[in-house]
Amino acid sequence: MRIYIETTIFNRYFEDERGYCEETKRLFERFKAGIDEPFTSFAVIEELEKAEEPKKAKMINLIQQYGVKVLEIGNEILELAETYIETGIIPQNYRFDGIHIAAAAVNDMDCIVSLNFRHINRLKTKNETRVVNLLKGYSNPDICTPMEVV
């Protein structure tokens, strides 16, 4: 599967005391074994850059360590993300969440793995982005947790 890795997954990899940490590490092992093909975007890198050291360096290192391909964020993605905002699917102040979903849709990902339950991995977002993506002619990647993939 072609899997888009959203920012929360890089963070959770290092949070041993929190739920989904074990499943997140198993997901990355699937990438290492070549079972699934991992992708992220420069939007994720921009968000990771805001983290404190040394965690920031560790999270960014996961990209190279596990061969995660980094997608460019072009106008097509930004326009689709803006549609999510204009239609009320994603709040204006959480633009990056819309960019993640749009990057996965435009790049024909099979799924987005996210632990962002406020704006990405929730029923309303799944249902409403499906409609927008289909109307605009894009694929509709499933939005799921690491546990659903592993």
C-alpha positions in Angstrom: 0.0 0.0 0.0 1.0 3.6 -0.6 0.6 5.2 2.8 0.7 8.9 3.7 2.2 9.4 7.2 0.8 12.5 9.0 2.7 14.5 11.6 1.2 12.8 14.7 2.7 9.4 13.6 6.3 10.7 13.7 5.6 12.1 17.2 3.9 9.0 18.5 6.9 6.8 17.5 8.8 8.3 20.5 6.0 8.3 23.1 6.4 4.9 24.7 3.9 5.7 27.4 1.0 6.6 25.1 -1.4 4.4 23.1 -0.6 3.4 19.5 3.1 3.7 20.1 3.7 0.0 19.7 1.5 -0.1 16.6 3.3 2.9 15.2 6.7 1.2 15.5 5.2 -1.9 13.9 4.0 0.3 11.0 7.6 1.6 10.5 8.9 -1.9 10.5 6.5 -2.7 7.6 8.1 0.2 5.7 11.6 -1.2 6.5 10.5 -4.7 5.3 9.1 -3.2 2.0 5.6 -4.3 2.8 4.1 -0.8 2.4 5.5 2.3 0.7 5.6 5.3 3.0 5.1 8.9 2.0 4.9 12.2 3.8 5.1 15.8 2.7 7.0 19.0 3.1 4.1 20.2 5.2 4.8 17.5 7.7 8.5 18.4 7.8 7.5 22.1 8.4 5.4 20.9 11.4 8.2 18.7 12.7 10.6 21.6 12.5 8.6 23.3 15.3 9.4 20.5 17.8 12.0 20.8 20.5 15.4 19.2 20.2 16.4 16.4 20.5 13.0 15.0 19.5 12.8 17.1 16.4 16.0 15.6 15.0 14.8 12.1 15.9 11.5 12.5 14.2 13.1 13.9 11.0 15.6 11.1 11.0 12.8 8.6 10.7 12.2 9.9 7.2 15.6 8.8 6.0 15.9 5.8 8.3 12.7 4.2 6.9 12.9 5.5 3.3 9.9 7.8 3.6 9.4 9.7 0.3 8.6 13.4 0.8 5.9 14.9 -1.5 6.0 18.5 -2.8 3.1 20.7 -1.9 2.0 22.3 -5.1 -1.0 24.5 -6.1 -3.2 21.6 -6.8 -2.9 20.4 -3.2 -3.3 23.9 -1.8 -6.4 24.4 -3.8 -8.0 21.1 -2.6 -7.1 21.9 1.0 -8.7 25.3 0.6 -11.9 23.6 -0.6 -11.9 21.6 2.6 -11.7 24.9 4.6 -14.3 26.7 2.5 -16.8 23.9 2.9 -16.2 23.8 6.7 -14.6 20.3 6.8 -11.3 21.6 8.2 -11.2 24.8 10.4 -9.2 27.7 8.9 -6.7 27.6 11.8 -5.8 24.0 11.0 -4.9 24.4 7.4 -2.1 21.9 7.6 -4.6 19.2 8.4 -6.4 19.9 5.1 -3.0 19.9 3.3 -2.2 16.4 4.6 -5.5 15.0 3.3 -5.2 16.8 0.0 -1.6 15.7 -0.5 -2.7 12.1 0.0 -5.7 12.5 -2.4 -3.8 14.3 -5.1 -1.0 11.7 -5.0 -3.3 8.7 -5.1 -2.4 7.3 -1.7 -4.2 4.2 -0.4 -4.5 5.6 3.1 -3.5 8.4 5.5 -2.3 7.1 8.9 -3.1 9.7 11.5 -3.7 10.0 15.2 -5.2 13.5 14.8 -8.7 12.7 16.1 -9.7 16.4 16.2 -9.7 17.2 12.5 -8.4 14.3 10.4 -9.2 10.9 11.7 -12.9 11.4 12.5 -16.1 10.3 10.8 -17.2 13.8 9.7 -13.9 14.5 8.0 -13.8 11.0 6.4 -17.3 11.4 5.0 -17.1 15.0 3.8 -13.6 14.8 2.2 -14.8 11.6 0.4 -17.5 13.7 -1.3 -15.2 16.6 -2.2 -12.5 14.3 -3.5 -14.9 12.4 -5.7 -16.5 15.6 -7.0 -13.1 17.0 -7.8 -11.9 13.8 -9.5 -9.4 12.7 -6.9 -8.9 9.4 -5.1 -10.2 9.0 -1.6 -7.6 7.6 0.7 -8.8 5.8 3.8 -8.0 7.7 7.0 -6.9 5.2 9.7 -4.8 4.5 12.7 -1.6 2.6 12.7 -3.4 -0.3 14.4 -5.8 -0.6 11.4 -2.8 -1.0 9.0 -0.7 -3.4 11.1 
